[in-house]
Every structure is written in structure tokens, then in C-alpha cells.
Amino acid sequence: MRVSDDINTFWILKNFSIFQQLSKTDLLKLYECTQMKKFDKKHLIYLPNDKADKIYFLKQGKVKINSFSNDGKELIHAFITAGEIFGEMAIAGDIWRKNYAEAIEQSIVCYMPTTDFSILLKELPVLQNEITKLIGLRLVKAQKN
């Protein structure tokens, strides 16, 4: 279901920590590429082997990122909460998703094509820096687990 409140979408984006240093003009560029969608509890946002062609920003709710071992045991990689980004490995070169992303409560997700996000990263060095820090922190966290 498409959530269609343009002013709300713009406000949401400017309140994500990775976008707080962007100017209003830069936020408008980001907003023009972004859509919002509501996901019910237990709805899968993406699956392994889905094309990694979107990056996601969680406005509301909670999302679980997981996979399964060869013996069928669930491996939980992260719980994403409001204000966080997920699916970011798509901009790091992943072509196909490796994990599941599941709404574990009713969630509203902003998303945009990775091609558009990659263009914005080239145009906005401050955004590129924030994403690089985010991916680095997630990799360090993954190595600790």
C-alpha cells in the first residue's frame, strides 16, 4: 500500500541521522527519488536472491534481517528500528539479496532505487561519508558476532 503524504515523507527523510547534514536542496533531490510503503507484520520486504535494486529507510516499526543455516536454523543479523537504513549492501556492489528482511511489526518504509542513490552519493560527499561510516560500523558489528 502506497502512503501518500508528501510533506510527511520530506520530514521523515530530514530526520534520519545520515541525512541531517544535507541542505534543503539536497533533501529535495533525495525526496524526488523516494517512495513509501506500508508493510504488515510478518510481511517479507525482500528475500534471498531478490535483485538488490533498492535501499530502504525505516520510518516506523521494526524489521528483522535474517538468513537460515544449511540445517535450517535461523540466523538473526540485525533488528532495524525507526530512523535506520537497511539493504545498504546494494550500493556496495551486491547484485542479489543474501538475507530476508521481514517486518516484525507493522512498518512504514521509505525506499529508493540504488541507481538513484548512487548518483546522489557522487553528488553529495557528505552523504557518501555518512554511508561509508554506516557500512563500516555494520561490518565491525558483524565481525564481533
Phi and psi in degrees as a GROMACS rama.xvg file:
@    title "Ramachandran Plot"
@    xaxis  label "Phi"
@    yaxis  label "Psi"
@TYPE xy
-81.4589  129.925  ARG-2
-94.7947  122.566  VAL-3
-118.189  73.02  SER-4
-129.696  90.9717  ASP-5
-58.5667  -42.536  ASP-6
-64.4452  -40.7616  ILE-7
-62.087  -42.8682  ASN-8
-60.181  -46.0611  THR-9
-61.0925  -45.6473  PHE-10
-61.3451  -42.4128  TRP-11
-58.5536  -48.8178  ILE-12
-60.3592  -42.9906  LEU-13
-68.9887  -15.3951  LYS-14
-94.9829  -1.29422  ASN-15
-75.0353  135.13  PHE-16
-57.8919  -35.2311  SER-17
-71.8841  -14.1584  ILE-18
-105.733  -2.37618  PHE-19
-64.4828  -24.4654  GLN-20
-88.7507  -1.7223  GLN-21
-79.7481  146.812  LEU-22
-73.8621  167.452  SER-23
-60.8309  -38.8248  LYS-24
-62.2607  -44.0197  THR-25
-67.2256  -38.5758  ASP-26
-62.913  -36.0079  LEU-27
-64.6993  -38.6289  LEU-28
-60.4015  -44.5558  LYS-29
-63.294  -47.2131  LEU-30
-57.8475  -40.1442  TYR-31
-61.1382  -23.3924  GLU-32
-98.5668  -3.17588  CYS-33
-103.24  143.426  THR-34
-126.32  162.768  GLN-35
-123.889  148.105  MET-36
-145.844  143.754  LYS-37
-97.7129  134.961  LYS-38
-120.885  129.353  PHE-39
-74.0906  161.218  ASP-40
-53.8555  136.83  LYS-41
74.4266  4.1423  LYS-42
-78.0759  135.046  HIS-43
-85.0732  126.056  LEU-44
-83.3887  -42.6287  ILE-45
-150.573  162.504  TYR-46
-125.043  161.328  LEU-47
-56.8389  142.326  PRO-48
74.9786  1.44836  ASN-49
-69.7428  149.546  ASP-50
-64.8768  132.578  LYS-51
-87.8314  74.7026  ALA-52
-116.113  10.2793  ASP-53
-138.353  153.089  LYS-54
-118.093  144.461  ILE-55
-120.752  146.091  TYR-56
-129.378  119.595  PHE-57
-85.6647  115.191  LEU-58
-82.4922  -44.2258  LYS-59
-149.456  143.804  GLN-60
104.672  -156.783  GLY-61
-148.972  137.985  LYS-62
-126.384  137.902  VAL-63
-104.587  131.468  LYS-64
-105.385  120.139  ILE-65
-147.48  171.869  ASN-66
-147.52  -177.897  SER-67
-129.031  140.182  PHE-68
-72.7648  171.214  SER-69
-59.8524  -28.0059  ASN-70
-92.2318  11.3368  ASP-71
87.6265  5.27722  GLY-72
-79.4975  133.296  LYS-73
-70.9931  133.357  GLU-74
-115.351  111.515  LEU-75
-89.7166  122.798  ILE-76
-94.6539  -33.8271  HIS-77
-167.95  154.83  ALA-78
-113.6  122.779  PHE-79
-98.3853  131.218  ILE-80
-115.842  168.929  THR-81
-50.9578  135.029  ALA-82
94.5612  -0.420708  GLY-83
-107.417  158.948  GLU-84
-102.74  149.258  ILE-85
-148.867  164.909  PHE-86
77.3551  15.6945  GLY-87
-69.5326  -18.2473  GLU-88
-66.1808  -15.2646  MET-89
-62.0843  -33.5554  ALA-90
-84.65  -9.47286  ILE-91
-93.4855  6.18939  ALA-92
114.469  -9.47894  GLY-93
-64.9802  130.705  ASP-94
-93.8501  -33.5119  ILE-95
-122.428  144.733  TRP-96
-68.029  144.353  ARG-97
-107.348  -16.044  LYS-98
-124.868  174.799  ASN-99
-97.8356  146.553  TYR-100
-123.215  116.509  ALA-101
-123.693  130.537  GLU-102
-71.6803  119.429  ALA-103
-98.2269  -0.384396  ILE-104
-153.616  165.54  GLU-105
-53.6229  130.469  GLN-106
-135.576  149.63  SER-107
-117.865  125.578  ILE-108
-122.003  130.489  VAL-109
-91.936  143.297  CYS-110
-147.388  158.381  TYR-111
-149.832  153.833  MET-112
-62.1171  140.246  PRO-113
-63.6288  -29.7178  THR-114
-62.7826  -43.3415  THR-115
-66.6084  -41.1781  ASP-116
-65.1006  -38.5959  PHE-117
-63.1194  -38.2545  SER-118
-63.6044  -44.3598  ILE-119
-62.7078  -37.2151  LEU-120
-60.9856  -38.9482  LEU-121
-68.8701  -35.4872  LYS-122
-80.3554  -25.3801  GLU-123
-124.022  88.3603  LEU-124
-55.5579  -33.1905  PRO-125
-64.5596  -37.007  VAL-126
-69.3379  -40.9244  LEU-127
-59.7356  -41.0273  GLN-128
-63.5978  -43.8785  ASN-129
-63.6299  -41.8218  GLU-130
-67.961  -39.9381  ILE-131
-61.0346  -43.7646  THR-132
-62.18  -43.8723  LYS-133
-61.2101  -48.3439  LEU-134
-63.6592  -41.019  ILE-135
-60.1778  -45.1662  GLY-136
-64.044  -39.9375  LEU-137
-66.3817  -37.7927  ARG-138
-66.2836  -41.6014  LEU-139
-62.1819  -44.7084  VAL-140
-61.7257  -41.9335  LYS-141
-64.6431  -36.3653  ALA-142
-70.23  -29.7886  GLN-143
-72.7477  -26.3277  LYS-144
